């Protein structure tokens, strides 16, 4: 440490040291996050934070919906590429969750404004989300669950990273493989085998629409025993799929 002649000089010195350390930590975290995202550009995630949480704990209120909440918690998860699922799957997910997925760059401002207006004018109990598929992938793959400004900021950061470093095809593959589609059931392959007893490459349009329709709350709107609300969501997704023009709408990412 160089000699100092006053308390002010000491303060300046320590401030510079703290700033330098903060910059080094920030640079290290940035490089680590970029490396993490780049690895998943080619490698399937072995698990996500939500998978680990579901395995360790039964979701709150799960027993209310008639699902067994005790005993062994076995995760169902199989990563699949777009070539390994029926072309109706990405179409159903786009139709249900993010119809501007192919044209936005991670954020849909119109959807966010619409959701904010509905939440502002609502009763405060039914919160409408405006997240894109890219934002949901950022949250599902890289982050923990919960609602906080820190997590939302991290979600926005990882959304920018995956939109920059991945293709739309890879983002869709990640989404259809890790999205929660039932208790301890993640991705369309695991959901298809559990609910329809067949591989995801054989899913019909109504089956894909049912899986996509329950995504906002797969622990309540179950594909295994769909009630009137789940069926209504399925029909809405099917209408959107037809309105978008069928599987030709997602040919850009499926190669069909």
Secondary structure, DSSP 8 states (H G I E B T S, - for coil): ----SSHHHHHHHHHHHHHHHHHHHHHHHHHHHHHHHHHHHHS--S--HHHHHHHHS--TTGGGGT---SS----EE----GGGS-HHHHHHHHHHH-TTTTTSSS--HHHHHHHHHHHHHS-SSS------HHHHHHHHHHS-SS--HHHHHHHHHHHHHHHHHS-HHHHHHHHHHHSEEETTEESHHHHHHHHTSS-GGG--HHHHHHHHHTGGGTTTS-STT--HHHHHHHHHHHHHHHHHTGGGGGHHHH--
